[in-house]
């Protein structure tokens, strides 16, 4: 019995799936007599490169070619080329086993002979062309530059970059066509056509699983279908496909979504144990987990996952409401961070367990406005209103983002009253030294960088209306930073005194050093911490919400 991948190989340009841009160009070249002497077909495996080369050879030598450039597919010449039978005019070579300079020279000498009949073309199809050596390409360079009449070379490769590295001059002598990866929808439609032609039954979920496993290759999809059909009798089911291909069961991904949504960290180890005991590929499981989370994110944003079985769609829709989109984005970001570690880890099991534990233990995103509004709700009143709760009104609650179950609000902490600024007073050294910590806090709220710089300063003295500020370390960058902001510092000091002041900066005294607990260099993390601290100081409600619910404040 002929394999399905061979039996249903396209015989016409119109039958090439997805590669319409290649088919249209080649068909037009044949119809107009503008066929090039050399082509490079590049693309993933199983997408139709060698098939397109055969169809081109069929069209060039077809006895009943259509005016559009399509081969008839049924004449003796077309049948011999399509079946790969011995043919004097169409020669297929495997560059993996004919890669040397002697093989290239033999090919060059054979190409010098004319075709077997008047009006025919000699077509040489070289598969896996990237395997040819640099010397072999050099041997072919001349004939590709000045080829004999009615001779066409077609080079097919999955790695065109290797040809560019070893034989860059060759590329300028060839017309290049890039073949696209075939999508799951196109593969599914083609598999259904083949099943109908073979009078076979298959579940839609089974066909979708095969199309997904084909990974963009039509040949792989037909080969997998052949493999599944030989596994047993009766309709092709999703369960049979999973057994033949050793795919991860859907309920494992359902358990994964559950433990992440419910933050059930202890369930991580049984899940990984089950996979290891079944001999599953943990790398395949992680890839499937990423696709599952992506589908959850898509549903959460109002989309619809495609190429997924009905069972998986039901699982995804069930957990999409329990995993908000911001949380799923963070989960996928963790997966992206660990990609290199997952690829190179010597202990794959431990790395996968670490990934799942991070997912299960990750905190949930909470809308800050909702938290503050809930905390500001007085007992016995409706949230956001001054009305008292009626008999049918429920007290305000927060819902857990992981489970969706209501949780009672913590008691609202007392909001400390704002501390009024001190009144303006006389300009004296003692008073300035007492106020200096307060002035530093004011500077921090205005500019975190200035506040950090003033931490290593002190009031040195007073000369009329000029305030001398001494730097406690010898870092010239700190001195320059304060020097640039002298006017801003003078305004801050002026809030507490009755007369305008000027600021004079003094260098650190000999032998003085900055306090040991502080770094002499301001970092981005330190500045960010200062900004968040100032933000909390400005809004007592926000500060109370963060402390009460143990939240993390993000900018």
Backbone torsions as a table, in degrees:
resi	resn	phi	psi	omega
1	UNK	NA	135.3	180.0
2	UNK	-75.4	137.5	177.7
3	UNK	-62.7	147.1	-178.0
4	UNK	-60.2	-35.5	-178.6
5	UNK	-64.3	-30.9	177.3
6	UNK	-85.7	-40.5	-175.9
7	UNK	-63.5	-36.1	-176.3
8	UNK	-108.9	28.1	173.6
9	UNK	-68.6	134.0	-178.1
10	UNK	-56.7	143.8	177.6
11	UNK	-110.9	-6.5	-177.4
12	UNK	-136.4	159.5	176.8
13	UNK	-60.7	-36.1	-177.4
14	UNK	-66.0	-19.2	-177.9
15	UNK	-87.3	-6.4	-179.9
16	UNK	-71.2	117.4	-174.7
17	UNK	-78.1	129.3	174.9
18	UNK	73.7	-29.5	-174.2
19	UNK	-85.6	47.1	-177.1
20	UNK	-65.8	-31.1	-179.5
21	UNK	-67.4	-35.4	176.7
22	UNK	-73.2	-45.5	-177.5
23	UNK	-60.1	-43.2	-178.5
24	UNK	-64.9	-41.2	-179.1
25	UNK	-67.7	-44.3	-178.9
26	UNK	-69.0	-41.5	178.4
27	UNK	-61.3	-43.4	178.5
28	UNK	-65.7	-36.7	178.8
29	UNK	-64.8	-41.0	178.8
30	UNK	-67.0	-43.8	-177.0
31	UNK	-65.1	-35.7	-176.4
32	UNK	-95.2	-1.0	-179.4
33	UNK	71.9	27.3	-179.6
34	UNK	-111.6	42.1	-179.2
35	UNK	-73.6	131.3	178.7
36	UNK	-75.4	162.1	-179.7
37	UNK	-85.5	-13.3	-179.2
38	UNK	-150.1	135.5	179.4
39	UNK	-129.2	149.4	171.6
40	UNK	-123.3	115.1	178.3
41	UNK	-101.5	114.6	-176.8
42	UNK	-119.7	142.6	178.0
43	UNK	162.5	173.7	179.9
44	UNK	-62.6	166.6	-178.9
45	UNK	-72.7	147.0	173.7
46	UNK	76.5	19.7	-178.1
47	UNK	-106.5	0.1	173.3
48	UNK	112.2	19.5	-177.8
49	UNK	-68.1	-53.9	179.7
50	UNK	-66.7	-36.1	177.1
51	UNK	-61.2	-44.6	178.4
52	UNK	-62.5	-37.3	177.9
53	UNK	-64.3	-40.4	178.3
54	UNK	-66.7	-41.7	178.9
55	UNK	-63.2	-38.1	176.7
56	UNK	-62.1	-44.3	177.7
57	UNK	-63.6	-38.7	177.2
58	UNK	-62.6	-44.8	-178.6
59	UNK	-64.5	-37.4	-178.2
60	UNK	-70.1	-29.0	-175.5
61	UNK	-114.4	9.6	-177.2
62	UNK	-67.8	137.5	-179.7
63	UNK	-78.7	-23.0	-179.0
64	UNK	-130.6	50.6	-178.0
65	UNK	-65.2	140.0	178.9
66	UNK	-75.8	155.3	178.5
67	UNK	-58.6	-26.1	-179.3
68	UNK	-74.2	-10.6	-178.3
69	UNK	101.9	-0.9	179.8
70	UNK	-80.1	138.7	173.4
71	UNK	-74.5	155.3	179.9
72	UNK	-73.5	-32.5	177.5
73	UNK	82.8	-4.2	-176.2
74	UNK	-124.1	-12.3	179.8
75	UNK	-70.8	168.2	-176.1
76	UNK	-60.6	-42.2	-179.5
77	UNK	-63.8	-44.0	-179.2
78	UNK	-64.2	-42.0	-178.2
79	UNK	-64.2	-42.4	-179.3
80	UNK	-64.5	-40.7	179.6
81	UNK	-69.4	-41.9	-176.3
82	UNK	-66.3	-37.9	-179.2
83	UNK	-82.1	-9.4	-179.0
84	UNK	77.5	20.4	179.1
85	UNK	-69.7	164.5	180.0
86	UNK	-57.6	133.1	-175.3
87	UNK	-148.8	132.0	-178.7
88	UNK	-72.6	-26.2	-172.4
89	UNK	-101.1	-19.9	-179.9
90	UNK	-122.4	115.1	-175.6
91	UNK	-120.8	127.4	175.8
92	UNK	-107.1	130.2	-179.2
93	UNK	-123.4	145.7	174.6
94	UNK	-102.7	110.7	-176.3
95	UNK	-67.2	-17.4	179.0
96	UNK	-67.1	-30.7	179.8
97	UNK	-110.2	-2.6	177.2
98	UNK	-132.8	62.4	-169.5
99	UNK	-106.4	-6.5	-173.8
100	UNK	-84.9	173.8	-178.9
101	UNK	-67.8	-33.0	178.7
102	UNK	-66.3	-38.4	177.0
103	UNK	-65.2	-39.5	179.2
104	UNK	-66.0	-40.2	178.6
105	UNK	-65.1	-40.0	177.7
106	UNK	-62.5	-42.3	177.6
107	UNK	-62.5	-41.5	179.9
108	UNK	-62.7	-40.7	-179.5
109	UNK	-69.5	-38.2	179.3
110	UNK	-67.8	-31.4	-179.4
111	UNK	-69.2	-16.7	-178.4
112	UNK	-74.8	-18.6	-179.6
113	UNK	-81.5	148.7	-178.1
114	UNK	-74.4	164.6	178.6
115	UNK	-66.5	167.9	-173.9
116	UNK	-71.9	-18.5	-178.9
117	UNK	-148.2	159.4	179.8
118	UNK	-64.1	134.8	177.1
119	UNK	85.3	0.3	179.3
120	UNK	-96.9	162.9	178.8
121	UNK	-112.7	147.5	169.2
122	UNK	-97.8	123.8	-176.5
123	UNK	-121.1	126.0	177.7
124	UNK	-112.3	117.3	-179.5
125	UNK	-105.7	115.3	-177.8
126	UNK	-110.5	108.8	-179.6
127	UNK	-88.4	155.4	-177.5
128	UNK	53.2	47.0	-172.4
129	UNK	-62.2	-22.7	-179.5
130	UNK	-68.0	-10.6	179.2
131	UNK	-81.6	-12.6	178.8
132	UNK	-64.6	141.6	179.1
133	UNK	-77.1	165.5	177.8
134	UNK	-59.7	-39.8	179.8
135	UNK	-65.8	-36.8	178.4
136	UNK	-65.2	-41.9	177.3
137	UNK	-63.0	-40.8	178.7
138	UNK	-62.1	-35.4	178.7
139	UNK	-68.2	-28.1	-179.5
140	UNK	-90.6	-9.5	-171.9
141	UNK	-59.4	-45.0	-175.5
142	UNK	-66.2	-44.4	-177.2
143	UNK	-71.2	-26.6	176.2
144	UNK	-75.9	-25.0	178.6
145	UNK	-80.7	-38.5	179.1
146	UNK	-132.5	75.6	-175.0
147	UNK	-77.1	157.1	174.0
148	UNK	-65.5	163.5	-179.9
149	UNK	-66.2	138.9	174.2
150	UNK	61.0	38.2	173.2
151	UNK	-122.6	130.7	-178.2
152	UNK	-127.7	130.4	174.7
153	UNK	-106.9	133.5	175.7
154	UNK	-125.5	118.0	178.9
155	UNK	-107.2	124.4	178.9
156	UNK	-110.5	136.2	-177.6
157	UNK	-152.3	149.7	172.4
158	UNK	-97.2	-9.1	-176.7
159	UNK	-133.6	74.0	-178.4
160	UNK	-64.4	-23.3	-179.4
161	UNK	-64.5	-29.3	178.0
162	UNK	-68.9	-35.5	176.3
163	UNK	-67.0	-39.8	179.0
164	UNK	-63.2	-32.6	-179.1
165	UNK	-77.4	-40.1	-174.4
166	UNK	-94.5	-23.3	-175.6
167	UNK	-149.5	61.2	-178.0
168	UNK	-57.9	-38.7	-179.7
169	UNK	-61.3	-22.9	-178.9
170	UNK	-65.0	-37.2	-173.9
171	UNK	-60.6	-31.6	-179.7
172	UNK	-74.9	-12.2	179.0
173	UNK	-96.9	-1.5	-175.3
174	UNK	-123.7	149.7	169.9
175	UNK	-88.9	123.6	-175.3
176	UNK	-100.0	134.6	173.7
177	UNK	-124.8	126.8	178.6
178	UNK	-98.8	120.3	-179.4
179	UNK	-86.6	138.3	-176.9
180	UNK	-88.2	153.3	171.4
181	UNK	-68.5	139.9	-176.4
182	UNK	-87.5	129.0	-177.2
183	UNK	-74.4	161.2	-178.9
184	UNK	-59.0	-35.3	-179.3
185	UNK	-63.9	-45.4	-179.4
186	UNK	-65.1	-40.1	179.0
187	UNK	-66.1	-41.5	179.0
188	UNK	-60.3	-45.8	179.9
189	UNK	-61.7	-42.2	-179.4
190	UNK	-67.1	-39.9	178.3
191	UNK	-63.0	-39.0	178.0
192	UNK	-65.5	-36.8	176.2
193	UNK	-63.4	-42.6	179.9
194	UNK	-65.8	-42.9	179.1
195	UNK	-62.0	-40.2	177.7
196	UNK	-65.6	-41.4	179.3
197	UNK	-65.5	-32.3	179.7
198	UNK	-88.7	-2.2	-179.5
199	UNK	59.4	48.6	-179.9
200	UNK	-118.9	152.5	180.0
201	UNK	-108.6	143.8	178.4
202	UNK	-153.4	141.4	176.1
203	UNK	-70.0	149.3	178.7
204	UNK	-60.0	-40.1	179.3
205	UNK	-61.1	-38.1	179.8
206	UNK	-65.7	-42.5	179.9
207	UNK	-65.3	-39.9	179.4
208	UNK	-65.6	-38.1	177.6
209	UNK	-64.1	-41.8	178.3
210	UNK	-63.7	-44.5	-180.0
211	UNK	-61.8	-39.3	178.7
212	UNK	-68.0	-40.4	-180.0
213	UNK	-69.7	-23.1	-180.0
214	UNK	-66.9	-21.2	174.7
215	UNK	54.5	45.9	173.5
216	UNK	87.3	1.3	-179.1
217	UNK	-110.5	120.2	179.8
218	UNK	-66.5	-39.2	179.3
219	UNK	-61.9	-41.3	178.7
220	UNK	-64.3	-38.3	178.9
221	UNK	-62.1	-44.5	178.6
222	UNK	-68.1	-35.7	178.5
223	UNK	-66.3	-41.0	178.0
224	UNK	-64.5	-41.6	177.7
225	UNK	-60.4	-43.5	176.4
226	UNK	-57.8	-43.2	-178.3
227	UNK	-64.9	-41.2	-179.4
228	UNK	-69.1	-38.9	179.7
229	UNK	-63.6	-33.9	-179.1
230	UNK	-79.1	-6.7	-176.2
231	UNK	-80.0	-26.8	-178.5
232	UNK	-174.1	175.7	-179.6
233	UNK	-94.7	167.8	176.2
234	UNK	87.9	-178.7	-178.8
235	UNK	-60.6	147.8	178.0
236	UNK	-78.2	122.4	-178.7
237	UNK	-112.2	161.7	178.4
238	UNK	-63.3	-36.9	179.2
239	UNK	-62.2	-40.7	179.3
240	UNK	-66.2	-39.4	178.2
241	UNK	-62.4	-42.6	179.8
242	UNK	-64.6	-38.1	-180.0
243	UNK	-67.7	-41.7	-178.2
244	UNK	-67.7	-43.3	-175.0
245	UNK	-90.5	-7.8	-179.1
246	UNK	66.6	37.9	-178.0
247	UNK	-77.2	156.3	178.3
248	UNK	-69.7	130.4	179.1
249	UNK	-61.8	149.1	-177.9
250	UNK	-65.5	-31.9	-177.1
251	UNK	-67.7	-20.6	175.3
252	UNK	-67.0	-42.0	177.2
253	UNK	-68.9	-31.4	174.3
254	UNK	-64.2	-41.6	176.8
255	UNK	-65.6	-36.0	176.8
256	UNK	-61.4	-47.7	179.4
257	UNK	-62.2	-37.4	-179.7
258	UNK	-65.2	-48.1	-176.7
259	UNK	-67.4	-29.8	176.3
260	UNK	-73.6	-43.7	-178.4
261	UNK	-66.3	-38.4	-177.6
262	UNK	-94.2	0.8	179.0
263	UNK	56.8	44.0	-178.3
264	UNK	-93.6	79.9	-173.8
265	UNK	-64.3	-32.7	-176.2
266	UNK	-67.7	-19.4	-180.0
267	UNK	-78.1	-7.8	-178.7
268	UNK	-63.1	-45.3	-173.6
269	UNK	-66.6	-42.3	174.9
270	UNK	-61.1	-35.8	179.1
271	UNK	-64.0	-47.3	-180.0
272	UNK	-66.9	-38.0	176.6
273	UNK	-59.0	-41.7	179.9
274	UNK	-63.2	-41.4	179.7
275	UNK	-66.0	-43.9	-178.8
276	UNK	-65.2	-42.6	179.9
277	UNK	-63.0	-32.8	179.9
278	UNK	-82.9	-2.7	-179.3
279	UNK	72.1	24.6	-178.1
280	UNK	-73.5	153.7	175.8
281	UNK	-80.5	112.9	-177.3
282	UNK	-65.8	-31.7	176.0
283	UNK	-63.8	-39.7	176.7
284	UNK	-65.9	-37.2	178.1
285	UNK	-63.5	-43.4	179.9
286	UNK	-64.0	-42.1	178.3
287	UNK	-61.7	-42.7	177.9
288	UNK	-65.5	-35.9	177.7
289	UNK	-63.9	-40.6	177.2
290	UNK	-63.2	-41.8	178.2
291	UNK	-65.6	-37.0	179.3
292	UNK	-65.3	-44.9	178.2
293	UNK	-64.4	-37.3	177.0
294	UNK	-61.6	-41.1	177.9
295	UNK	-64.4	-38.8	176.5
296	UNK	-62.2	-41.8	177.9
297	UNK	-63.2	-42.0	-179.9
298	UNK	-61.9	-44.1	178.5
299	UNK	-66.3	-39.9	179.7
300	UNK	-63.2	-25.7	179.3
301	UNK	-96.7	11.0	175.6
302	UNK	93.0	8.3	179.7
303	UNK	-93.0	-172.7	-179.5
304	UNK	-137.7	122.3	-179.6
305	UNK	-67.7	142.5	-179.0
306	UNK	-117.0	155.5	179.4
307	UNK	68.7	28.0	-177.2
308	UNK	-122.9	142.6	-179.4
309	UNK	-68.9	161.9	-178.2
310	UNK	-62.6	-36.7	178.7
311	UNK	-62.4	-42.5	178.8
312	UNK	-68.3	-37.5	178.0
313	UNK	-60.7	-41.4	179.1
314	UNK	-64.0	-42.0	178.1
315	UNK	-63.2	-44.3	-177.0
316	UNK	-64.1	-45.6	179.4
317	UNK	-65.2	-30.3	179.9
318	UNK	-67.9	-41.0	-175.3
319	UNK	-95.6	-6.9	-179.7
320	UNK	-63.6	-33.3	-179.9
321	UNK	-75.9	-21.0	-179.6
322	UNK	-92.1	-13.3	179.3
323	UNK	-121.7	93.4	-179.7
324	UNK	-59.2	153.4	-176.9
325	UNK	-55.1	-43.1	179.1
326	UNK	-59.9	-36.4	178.7
327	UNK	-67.6	-41.0	-179.9
328	UNK	-65.1	-37.8	177.1
329	UNK	-60.6	-41.4	178.9
330	UNK	-66.8	-37.9	177.4
331	UNK	-62.9	-44.0	179.4
332	UNK	-67.9	-32.2	177.3
333	UNK	-65.3	-38.6	176.1
334	UNK	-62.2	-42.5	178.0
335	UNK	-61.3	-41.6	178.6
336	UNK	-63.7	-38.7	179.5
337	UNK	-64.0	-32.8	-174.4
338	UNK	-95.9	6.3	-176.8
339	UNK	-58.4	-47.1	-179.6
340	UNK	-62.6	-43.2	179.3
341	UNK	-63.2	-38.3	179.3
342	UNK	-67.6	-34.4	-179.4
343	UNK	-73.3	-34.8	-169.9
344	UNK	-108.9	0.2	-174.2
345	UNK	-66.3	138.8	174.2
346	UNK	-83.4	-14.6	177.8
347	UNK	-126.9	83.9	-174.1
348	UNK	-61.9	-39.0	-178.0
349	UNK	-60.8	-47.7	-179.5
350	UNK	-62.6	-39.5	-179.4
351	UNK	-65.6	-40.9	178.4
352	UNK	-66.3	-41.2	177.1
353	UNK	-61.7	-40.1	177.8
354	UNK	-62.7	-42.3	178.4
355	UNK	-61.0	-48.2	-177.9
356	UNK	-66.7	-35.6	177.3
357	UNK	-65.4	-40.2	177.1
358	UNK	-62.7	-39.2	177.4
359	UNK	-64.2	-45.5	-175.4
360	UNK	-70.0	-30.6	-176.1
361	UNK	-94.2	-3.4	-175.7
362	UNK	-68.6	136.7	178.2
363	UNK	-66.8	160.4	-177.9
364	UNK	-100.8	148.9	178.3
365	UNK	-77.8	132.2	178.4
366	UNK	-124.4	132.9	176.4
367	UNK	-66.8	119.6	-174.8
368	UNK	-63.6	-37.9	-179.5
369	UNK	-60.7	-39.0	179.4
370	UNK	-66.2	-41.1	-179.1
371	UNK	-64.2	-46.9	-178.8
372	UNK	-63.6	-41.4	179.9
373	UNK	-63.2	-39.6	-179.8
374	UNK	-69.0	-39.3	-179.4
375	UNK	-69.3	-28.5	-179.5
376	UNK	-82.4	-3.0	179.6
377	UNK	-76.0	124.3	-179.7
378	UNK	-78.0	147.7	178.0
379	UNK	-57.1	135.4	177.7
380	UNK	85.5	2.1	179.7
381	UNK	-122.4	153.2	177.6
382	UNK	-70.1	143.0	179.2
383	UNK	-58.8	135.7	175.2
384	UNK	75.0	4.0	-180.0
385	UNK	-134.8	171.5	175.5
386	UNK	-100.9	6.4	-176.2
387	UNK	-80.2	143.6	176.8
388	UNK	-76.0	149.8	177.6
389	UNK	-67.8	137.0	174.3
390	UNK	-88.2	-174.5	-178.2
391	UNK	-64.6	-34.4	-177.0
392	UNK	-90.5	0.2	-177.6
393	UNK	-89.1	139.1	177.8
394	UNK	-95.8	147.8	177.3
395	UNK	-65.0	155.6	-178.1
396	UNK	-66.5	135.5	178.2
397	UNK	-135.9	158.0	170.2
398	UNK	-102.2	145.8	178.4
399	UNK	-102.2	136.7	177.5
400	UNK	-67.8	125.8	-177.5
401	UNK	-65.4	-24.3	-176.8
402	UNK	-80.5	-44.3	-173.6
403	UNK	-107.4	-16.6	-176.9
404	UNK	77.9	-1.6	-178.9
405	UNK	-80.7	144.6	-178.3
406	UNK	-71.7	144.5	175.9
407	UNK	-128.3	133.3	-178.5
408	UNK	-64.0	147.9	-179.8
409	UNK	-69.8	143.7	171.9
410	UNK	-70.9	156.6	179.7
411	UNK	-61.3	138.5	-178.6
412	UNK	-69.3	123.4	179.4
413	UNK	-71.7	153.2	178.2
414	UNK	-68.7	132.5	-179.3
415	UNK	-88.4	119.1	-178.1
416	UNK	-67.0	141.6	179.5
417	UNK	-66.6	147.9	179.3
418	UNK	-65.2	137.8	179.9
419	UNK	-83.7	118.8	-178.6
420	UNK	-70.7	147.8	178.8
421	UNK	-67.2	146.7	179.3
422	UNK	-65.4	156.9	179.2
423	UNK	-72.7	156.5	177.8
424	UNK	-67.6	141.7	-178.5
425	UNK	-141.9	-169.8	-176.8
426	UNK	-69.8	156.7	-179.9
427	UNK	-90.4	99.0	177.6
428	UNK	-132.1	156.5	-179.1
429	UNK	-63.4	-45.3	-177.9
430	UNK	-62.6	-42.3	-179.7
431	UNK	-65.3	-40.6	179.4
432	UNK	-64.6	-38.5	179.6
433	UNK	-67.2	-35.7	176.9
434	UNK	-67.4	-35.9	-177.3
435	UNK	-85.8	-10.0	-171.8
436	UNK	-58.1	-43.2	176.4
437	UNK	-59.0	-37.5	179.0
438	UNK	-68.4	-38.9	179.0
439	UNK	-65.2	-37.5	177.9
440	UNK	-63.1	-40.2	178.0
441	UNK	-64.8	-39.9	176.4
442	UNK	-60.9	-42.3	179.5
443	UNK	-64.5	-38.3	-180.0
444	UNK	-63.9	-39.4	178.8
445	UNK	-67.5	-34.1	-179.5
446	UNK	-79.2	-43.1	-178.2
447	UNK	-149.8	106.5	-179.6
448	UNK	-54.7	-33.8	-179.6
449	UNK	-67.0	-45.1	179.3
450	UNK	-64.1	-41.4	179.1
451	UNK	-61.6	-38.4	179.0
452	UNK	-68.1	-38.1	179.4
453	UNK	-66.6	-37.5	-178.3
454	UNK	-71.9	-13.8	178.2
455	UNK	-61.7	-25.9	-177.9
456	UNK	-107.4	39.5	178.4
457	UNK	-133.4	167.2	174.6
458	UNK	-151.3	162.3	175.9
459	UNK	-76.9	121.1	-177.9
460	UNK	-93.6	-33.7	-177.8
461	UNK	174.5	-175.6	-175.8
462	UNK	-142.1	130.5	177.5
463	UNK	-129.0	91.6	-175.4
464	UNK	70.0	-119.5	177.9
465	UNK	-100.2	10.5	-179.7
466	UNK	-99.5	120.1	179.8
467	UNK	-96.1	123.3	178.3
468	UNK	-90.9	124.1	179.0
469	UNK	-112.8	123.6	-177.7
470	UNK	-98.9	133.7	175.9
471	UNK	-84.2	132.6	-175.6
472	UNK	-91.8	-1.5	174.4
473	UNK	-130.6	173.1	-173.9
474	UNK	-105.8	17.2	-179.2
475	UNK	-75.1	116.5	-178.2
476	UNK	-66.0	-24.8	179.2
477	UNK	-66.6	-39.6	178.5
478	UNK	-64.9	-43.3	179.4
479	UNK	-61.8	-41.3	-179.8
480	UNK	-65.7	-38.5	-179.9
481	UNK	-64.1	-43.8	179.0
482	UNK	-69.5	-36.5	-179.8
483	UNK	-60.4	-38.5	-179.0
484	UNK	-69.7	-22.2	-176.4
485	UNK	-113.3	29.4	179.5
486	UNK	-61.1	-41.3	-178.1
487	UNK	-64.9	-41.3	179.0
488	UNK	-64.5	-38.9	178.0
489	UNK	-66.4	-37.9	178.8
490	UNK	-62.3	-38.1	178.5
491	UNK	-67.0	-38.5	179.1
492	UNK	-65.3	-42.5	177.9
493	UNK	-66.1	-36.4	-177.9
494	UNK	-64.0	-16.5	177.8
495	UNK	-67.9	-20.1	-172.9
496	UNK	-109.7	-2.0	-178.9
497	UNK	-126.9	161.8	-174.4
498	UNK	-84.6	-18.4	-177.5
499	UNK	-118.9	150.0	176.9
500	UNK	-63.7	148.3	-177.3
501	UNK	-126.7	162.7	172.8
502	UNK	-120.0	153.9	-178.1
503	UNK	-112.1	132.6	175.0
504	UNK	-123.7	130.0	-176.7
505	UNK	-98.0	129.6	176.3
506	UNK	-107.8	140.2	177.5
507	UNK	-70.0	160.7	179.6
508	UNK	-65.5	141.8	177.9
509	UNK	-67.7	155.6	-178.0
510	UNK	-58.2	131.8	177.6
511	UNK	87.8	-10.0	-179.9
512	UNK	-78.7	147.9	178.7
513	UNK	-134.4	161.4	177.8
514	UNK	-69.4	155.2	175.8
515	UNK	-53.4	135.1	-172.5
516	UNK	-63.4	-26.2	-176.2
517	UNK	-78.9	-7.2	-178.5
518	UNK	-113.1	141.6	178.6
519	UNK	-77.4	148.7	179.3
520	UNK	-82.9	0.1	-177.8
521	UNK	-125.6	128.1	-179.4
522	UNK	-78.3	128.9	-179.3
523	UNK	-108.2	164.4	178.4
524	UNK	-65.4	-36.1	178.6
525	UNK	-64.6	-41.2	179.3
526	UNK	-64.4	-42.0	178.6
527	UNK	-63.6	-39.9	179.3
528	UNK	-65.1	-40.8	178.0
529	UNK	-62.6	-38.6	178.7
530	UNK	-64.6	-40.0	-179.7
531	UNK	-65.4	-42.6	-179.5
532	UNK	-66.7	-36.4	178.1
533	UNK	-64.5	-41.3	178.9
534	UNK	-65.8	-37.1	179.1
535	UNK	-64.2	-40.2	178.2
536	UNK	-67.2	-36.2	-179.1
537	UNK	-68.3	-31.0	-177.7
538	UNK	-74.7	-30.7	-173.4
539	UNK	-120.9	97.0	-178.8
540	UNK	-60.1	-34.7	179.8
541	UNK	-64.6	-43.4	177.6
542	UNK	-61.9	-44.8	-180.0
543	UNK	-60.0	-41.1	-179.6
544	UNK	-67.2	-39.5	179.9
545	UNK	-65.1	-40.3	-179.3
546	UNK	-65.1	-43.0	-178.7
547	UNK	-70.3	-38.7	-175.6
548	UNK	-70.3	-39.1	-175.2
549	UNK	-105.1	5.6	178.6
550	UNK	54.3	53.2	-178.2
551	UNK	-92.4	160.5	174.0
552	UNK	-106.6	125.0	-177.8
553	UNK	-88.8	124.0	177.5
554	UNK	-112.9	146.7	-180.0
555	UNK	-74.4	NA	NA
